[in-house]
């Protein structure tokens, strides 16, 4: 980490405010990623992801049988 030299307490306060905002943004992004992951891992989503290719194969099989 870079060593910063400050000439006033206001510069320190400004840097701390910037760091807090960066931390808050990172936290919100992490929270959003967690929610997205939880949504992807729901049983219905997993089932749909599994059944989608199965449906395509089944339709192709039925079409071959019909024609």
Protein Blocks (a to p, Z undefined) as FASTA:
>chain_A
ZZdddfbfklmmmmmmmmmmmmmmmmmmmmmmmmmmmmmmpmklmmmmmmmmmmmmmmmm
mmmmmZZ
